[in-house]
Amino acid sequence: MAGGSPTAFLLWSILACLFYCFLIFHLWNYDRFKCVRWSQANRRPGAFKRVMTYTYITSLTLLVIFGAAFTLLKFKEGDIILFNGEVTSTPLELYSPAHKKWVLPLLFVFTIAWACEHITHLEGKLIRYLSAPCTNSNLPEELTFWLFLQNQGPRSRVWFDSWEFKLWLWGSMVAILGMPVTALVARKQLDTCLAWILLVGSSVSTCETLGFLFVLFRFPAFIRKVKDDGAAPNIIVRLVYSYQLNCGRIAFRFVFSIPLLVLGIDGVQGSHPINMSPFWSDFLLMLGGIGSFVSHPLYLLRSFNRVPIQNL
C-alpha cells in the first residue's frame, strides 16, 4: 500500500497541531494547569486522575510528533509513476536509506500514541463530577465507568473493586502491549506494517465506539433515575450536557475509525485497490483525521468543562 499522499498527512499534522494549541489554551483557562500537577493528587482517585490525564496528553503529543515527522518524510520522497502511467505516493519500502531508517521508529511512536488513546477512551480522565448519586470522590467518565455507574444497584460499589475497573485494567494492558507488538511483528515490510497498525488500531477503536452505543442507549433512563432519586439540579445539568456531547463525539469516532479500518483491511490483502487509488486513500485518511480531531475537542470540553455548572 502507498499509505496516502503527503497532503493527506499534512492535514493530520495541521489538525493535530491546532488541537494541541487548543488543549494548552483550554487547560490554562480551566485551572491554570493545576489539573496536570501530580502534587494535587492527595488521594488514590486523584492519583488515578493524573495518570489518565498524562496518558491523554502523551497520546496527543506523540500524534503531533508522528504527524509532523511523517509528513516531512512524505514530502521529501514525493511521488512515483507506476508502469501503467498512474502517479502514486512513494511506498515506504522504496524510501531512500536516510529517510527509511526513520519510518519504523515513527510507526512505533504512532502505535504508542494510539495505545494511549485506547486507554483513555476505554476509561477516561477523572473529573469532579457526581457528588450525590454514588460516591463523594472524584469519578472517571468514560466507557467502563459509565457501565459501572449504570450498573449501580441499591448497594454502593467501589470503583477500584468493580469488574468494570478490572475490564479497563486488562483492556489497557492489551492496548499498551498490542499496538507496539503489531508494529514489531510486521516490521519487515513497512507498508504492510502500517496497514496492520491501521487495521488493529481501528478495529479496537470501532469496538470501543460500538460499546459506547450501549451506554448512550441507556443514558436517558439513567438520567431519569438520578433525577427521581433526588439528585441536585447541577448534577442533572451536567449529565444532560455530557450525554449531548457524547452523542456528537461517538458519531465522529465512527468517522475516525471506519475509514481507517477500510484502509487497513485493503492494505493487508490482495492488490490494494483502495490504497493505490489517489482519491480513495486520501479521502479516507482525511476523513479519519477530521473524525479524530473533531471528537477530541468534544471529549476535552466534556471532561474539563470550564462552565461553572453550579451557576446555571
C-alpha positions in Angstrom: 0.0 0.0 0.0 1.2 3.5 -0.8 -0.1 4.9 2.5 -1.6 8.1 1.4 -0.2 11.3 -0.2 1.9 14.0 1.6 -1.2 16.3 1.5 -3.3 13.8 3.5 -0.7 13.6 6.2 -0.2 17.3 6.1 -3.9 17.7 7.1 -3.4 15.3 10.0 -0.4 17.4 11.1 -2.3 20.7 10.9 -5.3 19.3 12.8 -3.0 17.7 15.5 -1.1 21.0 16.0 -4.3 23.1 16.1 -5.9 20.8 18.6 -2.7 20.8 20.7 -2.8 24.6 20.8 -6.4 24.4 21.8 -5.6 21.9 24.5 -3.0 24.2 26.1 -5.4 27.2 25.9 -8.2 25.2 27.4 -6.3 23.8 30.3 -4.8 27.2 31.1 -8.3 28.7 31.3 -9.7 25.6 33.1 -7.4 25.9 36.2 -4.0 27.2 35.1 -2.7 23.7 34.5 -3.4 22.6 38.1 -5.2 19.5 36.7 -1.8 18.2 35.4 0.1 18.7 38.6 0.8 15.4 40.4 1.1 17.3 43.8 -2.6 18.0 43.5 -3.3 14.2 43.9 -3.5 13.5 47.6 -5.8 10.5 47.4 -5.9 7.4 45.3 -8.7 8.6 43.0 -6.8 11.8 42.5 -3.6 10.0 41.5 -5.6 7.9 39.1 -6.9 11.1 37.6 -3.4 12.4 36.9 -2.4 9.1 35.3 -5.3 9.2 32.9 -4.7 12.9 32.2 -1.0 12.2 31.4 -2.0 9.3 29.2 -4.2 11.6 27.2 -1.6 14.4 26.8 1.0 11.8 25.9 -1.2 10.5 23.2 -1.7 13.9 21.6 2.0 14.9 21.9 3.1 11.7 20.1 0.4 12.2 17.4 1.9 15.7 16.8 5.4 14.3 16.6 4.4 11.5 14.3 2.2 13.7 12.0 4.9 16.4 11.6 7.8 14.0 11.0 5.9 11.6 8.7 4.6 14.5 6.7 8.1 15.8 6.2 9.3 12.4 5.0 6.3 12.1 2.6 7.1 15.4 1.0 10.8 14.7 0.7 10.1 11.3 -1.0 7.4 12.6 -3.3 5.5 10.5 -5.8 6.4 7.8 -8.3 5.0 6.9 -11.7 3.7 3.3 -12.0 4.2 1.1 -15.1 0.6 1.9 -16.1 1.2 5.6 -16.0 -0.5 6.3 -12.7 1.1 8.6 -10.2 1.1 7.5 -6.5 2.9 8.3 -3.3 6.2 6.6 -3.0 5.8 3.3 -1.0 7.7 3.2 2.3 9.8 0.3 1.2 11.2 2.5 -1.7 12.3 5.4 0.6 16.0 6.4 0.5 18.1 4.8 3.3 18.4 8.2 5.0 14.7 8.5 5.3 13.7 4.9 5.6 15.6 4.5 8.9 13.1 6.9 10.5 10.0 5.2 9.3 9.9 2.3 11.8 10.6 4.4 14.8 7.8 6.8 13.7 5.5 3.8 13.3 6.3 2.8 16.9 5.5 6.4 18.0 2.2 6.1 16.2 1.3 2.8 17.9 2.2 4.1 21.4 0.1 7.2 20.7 -2.9 5.1 19.6 -2.4 2.7 22.5 -2.6 5.7 24.9 -5.7 6.8 23.2 -7.3 3.4 23.6 -6.5 3.5 27.4 -8.1 7.0 27.6 -11.3 6.2 25.7 -11.7 2.8 27.4 -11.7 4.6 30.7 -11.3 8.3 30.8 -9.9 11.1 32.9 -11.2 11.7 36.4 -13.2 14.9 37.0 -15.1 16.4 39.8 -18.4 15.0 38.8 -21.1 13.2 40.7 -21.3 14.3 44.3 -24.6 12.7 45.2 -25.8 9.5 43.3 -22.9 7.1 44.0 -19.9 8.5 45.9 -18.3 11.6 47.2 -14.9 11.0 45.5 -13.8 12.1 42.0 -15.0 9.7 39.4 -13.9 8.6 35.9 -16.0 9.5 32.9 -15.7 7.1 30.0 -16.9 3.8 28.7 -16.1 1.4 31.6 -17.1 3.9 34.2 -20.4 4.7 32.6 -21.1 0.9 32.7 -20.1 0.9 36.4 -22.4 3.9 37.1 -25.3 2.5 35.2 -25.0 -0.9 36.9 -25.0 0.6 40.4 -27.8 -1.0 42.5 -29.1 -0.2 45.9 -25.7 -1.1 47.4 -22.9 1.3 46.6 -19.9 -0.3 45.0 -16.3 0.9 45.0 -14.9 1.7 41.5 -11.5 0.1 42.1 -13.1 -3.1 43.3 -15.6 -3.4 40.4 -15.5 -5.7 37.4 -15.7 -2.6 35.2 -12.4 -1.4 36.6 -10.8 -4.8 36.0 -12.2 -4.7 32.4 -10.4 -1.3 31.9 -7.2 -2.6 33.5 -7.0 -5.7 31.3 -8.1 -3.7 28.2 -5.4 -1.1 28.9 -2.7 -3.8 29.3 -3.7 -5.4 26.0 -3.8 -1.9 24.2 -0.4 -0.7 25.5 1.2 -4.0 24.6 -0.8 -5.0 21.5 -0.2 -1.9 19.3 3.6 -1.8 19.6 3.7 -5.6 19.2 1.8 -5.3 16.0 4.4 -3.0 14.6 7.2 -5.2 15.9 5.8 -8.4 14.3 5.1 -6.7 10.9 8.2 -4.6 10.8 9.9 -6.5 7.9 7.5 -4.9 5.3 7.0 -1.2 6.3 3.9 -0.6 4.0 2.2 -3.8 5.3 3.3 -2.8 8.8 1.4 0.5 8.5 -1.6 -1.4 7.2 -1.6 -3.8 10.1 -1.4 -0.9 12.6 -4.4 0.8 10.9 -6.3 -2.5 11.0 -5.6 -3.4 14.6 -6.0 0.2 15.9 -9.2 1.0 14.1 -10.7 -2.4 15.0 -10.2 -1.7 18.7 -11.5 1.9 18.3 -14.6 0.7 16.4 -15.3 -1.9 19.1 -14.9 0.7 21.8 -17.3 3.1 20.0 -19.9 0.3 19.5 -19.7 -0.5 23.2 -20.4 3.2 24.0 -23.6 3.0 21.9 -24.9 0.6 24.6 -24.1 3.2 27.2 -25.8 6.0 25.2 -28.9 3.9 24.7 -29.3 3.5 28.5 -28.3 7.1 29.3 -31.8 8.8 29.2 -33.2 6.2 31.6 -30.2 6.7 33.8 -30.7 10.5 33.9 -34.4 9.9 34.8 -33.4 7.6 37.6 -30.8 10.0 39.0 -33.5 12.8 38.9 -36.1 10.6 40.6 -33.5 9.8 43.3 -33.4 13.5 44.2 -30.1 14.5 42.7 -29.2 18.2 42.8 -30.1 20.2 39.6 -26.5 20.9 38.8 -25.8 17.1 38.6 -28.8 16.7 36.2 -27.5 19.6 34.0 -24.0 18.0 33.9 -25.4 14.6 33.0 -27.5 16.1 30.1 -24.6 18.1 28.9 -22.3 15.0 29.0 -25.0 13.0 27.1 -25.3 15.6 24.3 -21.5 15.9 23.9 -21.1 12.1 23.9 -23.7 11.7 21.1 -21.6 14.0 18.9 -18.3 12.5 20.0 -19.4 9.0 19.2 -20.7 10.0 15.8 -17.2 11.4 14.9 -15.5 8.4 16.5 -17.1 6.3 13.8 -16.0 8.9 11.1 -12.5 8.3 12.5 -12.4 4.5 12.9 -14.4 3.2 9.9 -12.3 4.9 7.1 -9.0 3.7 8.7 -10.5 0.2 9.1 -11.3 0.1 5.4 -7.7 1.2 4.6 -6.3 -1.4 7.0 -8.3 -4.3 5.5 -7.4 -3.3 2.0 -3.7 -2.9 2.9 -3.2 -6.4 4.2 -4.8 -8.3 1.3 -5.0 -8.5 -2.4 -3.9 -5.8 -4.8 -4.8 -2.9 -2.6 -7.2 -1.1 -5.0 -8.3 1.4 -2.3 -4.8 2.3 -1.0 -3.4 2.5 -4.6 -6.2 4.9 -5.6 -5.0 8.5 -5.1 -8.6 9.7 -4.4 -9.8 7.0 -2.1 -6.7 6.7 0.0 -6.5 10.4 0.6 -10.3 10.7 1.1 -10.4 8.0 3.8 -7.2 9.3 5.5 -8.5 12.8 5.6 -11.9 11.7 6.8 -10.3 9.7 9.6 -8.2 12.7 10.6 -11.2 15.0 10.7 -13.2 12.5 12.7 -10.4 12.1 15.2 -9.7 15.7 15.8 -13.3 16.7 16.0 -14.1 14.1 18.6 -11.1 15.1 20.7 -12.4 18.6 21.5 -15.8 17.2 22.4 -14.1 14.8 24.8 -12.0 17.6 26.2 -14.9 20.0 26.7 -16.9 17.3 28.4 -14.1 16.2 30.7 -12.6 19.6 31.5 -15.7 21.8 31.4 -14.9 25.4 32.1 -18.6 26.4 32.5 -19.5 26.9 36.2 -22.3 24.4 36.3 -23.4 25.4 39.8 -24.3 28.8 38.5 -26.5 27.6 35.7 
